[in-house]
Amino acid sequence: MLTLEKMYSMGHEQVVYFQDKTCGLKAIIAIHDTTLGPALGGTRFWNYATEEDALVDVLRLSKGMTYKAAVSGLNLGGGKAVIIGDPKKDKSEALFRSFGRFIESLNGRYITAEDVNTTVDDIEHIFAETNYVTGVAQQYGGSGNPAPYTALGVFRGLEASVTKAYGNRSLKGKTVAIQGVGSVGYELAKLLNEAGANLVYTDINERGIEKMKESFTNAKFVSANEIFSTACDIYAPCALGASVNDETIAQLKCKIIAGAANNQLKEDRHGQMVKDKGIIYAPDYLINAGGLMNVSIEFEGWADSKSRRMIDTIYDKTLEVFRISDEQNIPVNKAADVMAEKRIESIRNIKNAYLGKTNFRLPGQKNRRG
């Protein structure tokens, strides 16, 4: 159950519930921290077992977005939204337009984008009701599907990780076990295949499995349980979070953990357990920040080349986190937190929380939609 004490303990500024019986919308938006700017984070559409599960997810994800933006050097805060329902049955234009009106009512404190089970088409419906949205189609001034850019950032993080482990950034001949080959996992598989890596993968979605079989005939499919004990150089979690936990750490046979999933460590203490086992962990909220970096550029005028140049910096930033981890003898997840918290605190000292501006406008906004 949500309490002010729980919000306080996690540092959240605001948690808002919204429902619209006319279209079946049930949504939660969590705004974690707006010290660096308005909160930006995607909307996840998921059939949660309970409302409590949805709340826990949105609280964890929104906090992760704060740290992701901070460590990436973006002038954005952290937020996230979840829509409770079955995306295969409950999606509709009315639902997303109602959700867009909900976002509009927050007066720019929260800006949304795609996430699990939301697409560019869904974003278009949200965009019909609010300008506080990114990832819209390119013809409307946006950047479109962020998945390839998220995957590129993860790939740069993998390069940094193999540099740390093996002395050079080449992924040729490395075996990568991908857990989840949805939109981002599949794009990552394409980059790894081009780099000459050996692919092992799993997924619970038959469509994703078939797509992998058609695209990569040499890739090996394993069951969802087998992926953890698969002998590999890199375990790449690209599904939902918390896959690195007490049970799975004992099974892992990898040198590196680096993937696209958010909140890969079920608890902070698992970062120390991974370190003790001699596994290099690439901080998830840094290396999966490519999508956020990509949509952030929409504020100043999006260009593919500009996005890719920014995402390329993930390689050096990941190496910097590894350096802090080594120098301070702390787990990598703690080292990433140190970088993020230092930046947030320095800016907090010179400005007040972002409370929404009535004249807030995304750069180039007047040109969107014509």
N, C-alpha and C positions, 0 to 999 in steps of 0.2 A: 504494500500500500504506500502511495506517495505521501510523504510528509515534508514539511518545511525543513525538518532536521536532516532528512535524506538529501534534499536538494542542497542544503548548506554543506553537508559533508562532501559532496561531489563537486561543489563549486558552481552549480547551475544558477543562472539569473532568473530563468522563467521556464515553466512547463505549461503548455496550453492544450487542453482537450477540445475537440470539435466533433459534432455529429450533425448529419443531415438525413433525416428519415426519408425524405423524398427520393433520394438516390442511393441510400444504404451506406453513406460515408461515415466511417469511424476513424478518426485520426488523432495523432498526438504529435505536437512539435515541441522539441526541447531546445532551448537556447542556452548554451553552456557559458560562453564568455564572449563579450563584445569589446574587449579592451583594444584589440587591434583593428576593429572595424565591424561591419554588419556580419552576422552569422550566416555562413554559407555551408550547405550540406544537402545531400540528395534525399529523395523520398523513396523509402523502401515499402513495397507492397507485399505483405506476407500474411499467411494464414496462421497466426499465432494461436497456440493452444489456449492461452489465457490472456486477459488484459494485463496481468502482472508481467508476463513474459514480454509483451510489447513494450511496456514501460521500461523494464530493465534494459532491453535492447536499445531503445532510443536514448536513454541516459548514457549508456556506455559509448554509443556511436557518436553522440554530439560532443562528448568530452574528447574523444579521439580526433574529431574534426578541429577542435581548438588547437590541439598539439600539432596536428598535421599542417595547418596554416602557419603556425608560429615557426616551426622548424624549417618550413619551406621558404620563409621570408616574405610571406604574403600579408597584405594589409587587410586581413579578414579575420573574423571571429569564427567560433564553432557552433554549429547547430545541426539538427537532423530531424527528419519527419518519418513517421511510419503510418501507413494506412493498414488497418486491420481487415483482412478479408482474403478470399480466394482469388488470386489474379486471373485464373482461368475462367472464372464465372462472374466476378463482381465488377470488372472494369466497364466503364461507360463514359461517354463524353460528359454527361451530366455530373457524374461523380468527380471527375477531374476539374471541371469548371467550378463546381462548388468548393473544391479544395483550393483552387486558385483564389477565390473570393476570401477564403479563410486566411491565406497568406497575405493578401492585400490588406486585410484588417490589422496586420502587425506593423504596417507603416514603415517597411524597409528594414526592420530588425532582423528578419530572416529572409534569405534568398535560397531557392531550391534548385535542384538539378536531377538528373537521372540517378537511379540506384537499382538495387535488385528488383527485378520485375517491373520496372518502369522504363519506357522507351521514348524516343524522340517524338513519336506520334502522341503519346500521353502528355508529354511536355507541351506540345502544341495546344492542347485543350486548356492546360493551366495558363499558358501564355495569353489565351483569349481573355482572361480575367485579371491578370496582373503582369506588371513588368518586372517583378522581383523573381525572375527565373532565368536560369542559364542553361546552355545545352540545347537551345532551340535550333531549328534547321538553319543551314547556312544562308539560304535565300532570305531569311528574316534577320540577318546580322549575327547569328549565333555560330557555334562551332560544330553542331550536330552531335553524333554519337561519341561520347568520351572514352569508350572502351579501348580503342587502339592507343590512345595517349596514356591511359592508366597502365596498359600492358608495357608500353615503352619505358615508363618510369620503373616498373618492376624489373624489366630487363636490365636497365642501368644498375639497379640495386644488386642484381645477380652478378653482373660484371664486377662490381666493387667487392662482392663477397668472395668470388673466386680469386680475385687479386689478393685479398687478405689470406685466403687459404692456400693458394697454389703459386702465387707470385706473378701471375699475369691475368689479364681479363678475358682470355679466350674461353669460350664455352664448348669448343669443338671436342667431341668425344666424351663430354660430361653427361652423366645420366641424371635426368631431372624427373622426379615423380610429382605430377600435377594433380592435386586434389580439387576437382571441379573444373570443368571445361565449358563454362557458360560464356558469356560475351567477352569477359576479360581473359579468362583462362584459355580460351581458344585463340585469342589474339596473341597471347604470350607463347602458346605452342607454335604459332607461325614464326615468330621471331627466333625461338630456340631452334626450330627445324632449319631455318635459314643459316643459323650460326653453326650447324653441324652437331647439335646435341642429340643424345638418345632420349626418346620420350617414353615415359610410363605414365598412365593416367587412370583416373576413375571419375565416375559421375553417377548420380541417381536418375538423371534425365536421359531417356533412350534417344531422344533427338540429338542431344549433345554427343552421345557415344557414337551414333551413326555418322555424324558429321566428322568426327575424328577419324573413324575408319576409312571414310571416303577420301579425306585429305592427306592422311599420313599412314601409309600402308605398313610402315615399319614400326609404328608406335605400338606399345603393348598395353592392353587393357587389363586391369586387376580389379578385384572387388573393393568396395568401400572400406572394408576392414583390413584388407591386405596392403593398402597403400602405405600404412604406417610402418610396417615391417619390411617393406621393399628395400633391398640394398641399392643405394643410390648416392650420388654426390650431393644432390640438392633435393630437399623436400619443399615443394612449393604449394602452400595452402591457398587456394583460390575460390573457396566456397564460403560458408558462414564461419564465424569466429569460434574461438575456444577449442580449436582442434589440437593445440599443444597443451597437454594436461598431465596429471599424474599417470594415467593409464597409457597414454600414447608415448610420452617421453621414454618410458621403459622399453618401448618397441622400436624406436627410431634407429635406423642404421644409415645415417647420413652425416655429412660433414657440415652442411649448411641448411638453415631454414630461411627461406626467402620467398614470399608470395604476395598475392594481391588482397587476400582476405583482411578484414578489419579485426582488431582485437584477437589476434591469433593465440596469445597467451591467455589461458583461462583466468589465471590470477598472476599478479606481479611476481610472486615468489617463483613462478615457473621460469622466469628469466634467469634466475640464479641456478636453478636445476639444469637448464640447458647449458649454461656456462660451465658448470661442474662436470658435465658429461663431455666437454670439449667440442661442443657444436657451436658454430658461428651463427648468430641470429641477426638478420637484417631487420631493423625496426620497421614494422609494417606501416605505420602511419607516415613514415618518410618515403619509403620506396613505392607505396601505392598512391602517392600524391600527384602523379602525372595528370590524372583526370581533373583534379581540383586546379592545378596550375593552368591547364588548358582552358577551362571555363572562366577562370579569373581574367584571362586576357580579353574576354568579351567586353570588359569594362572600358578598355582603352582602344578597342578595335582589333578583332581577332585576325590572326594570320597563322597558317600552318607552320611556317618557318620560325616564327617568333615563339610559338608554343614548343616546338621541338628543341630550340636552343635553351629554353628555360628548363625543360624536363631533363636535358643532358646534365644539368648541374647536380642531379640526384646522385650521380656517380661519386663526385668529390665530397658531397655532404655525407654520404654513407661512410666513406673512408674516414671523415672527420669524427663521426660518432664512434667508429671503432677505435680511433686514437684516444678519445676521451675515456672510453671503457677501459682500455689498457692502462692509461696513465693513472686513473683513479681506482683501478681494480674493482670496478662495479659492472653489473650486467649491462648488456647493450641497451635494453629497454630503459634502464635508469639513466644511461648516458644520453639517450635521445630526449628524455624528459628534462634533463639538466639544460640542454640546448634550448628547448622550447620555453621552459619556465623562465630562463634568464631573459629571453627576449620579451616575453609578456610582462614581466615585472618592470623592465626598464621603460617600456611604453606606458604602463599603468602609472608610473611615477610622474608622467608629464601630461596625462589627459584623463578625463572622466570617462565612464562607460558610455558607449554609443546607445542613445535612447531613441533613435529614429529621427529622421529629418524630413520635414514635409516637402522640402525641395529636392530630396534625393532623386537622382536620375542616373541610370547606367549610361556611361559615355556612348554616344551613338544611338541612344534609345529612340530618338525622334525619327531615325531612319528605318527602324525596324517596323515591319508591316506596312511601311509607306505612310 
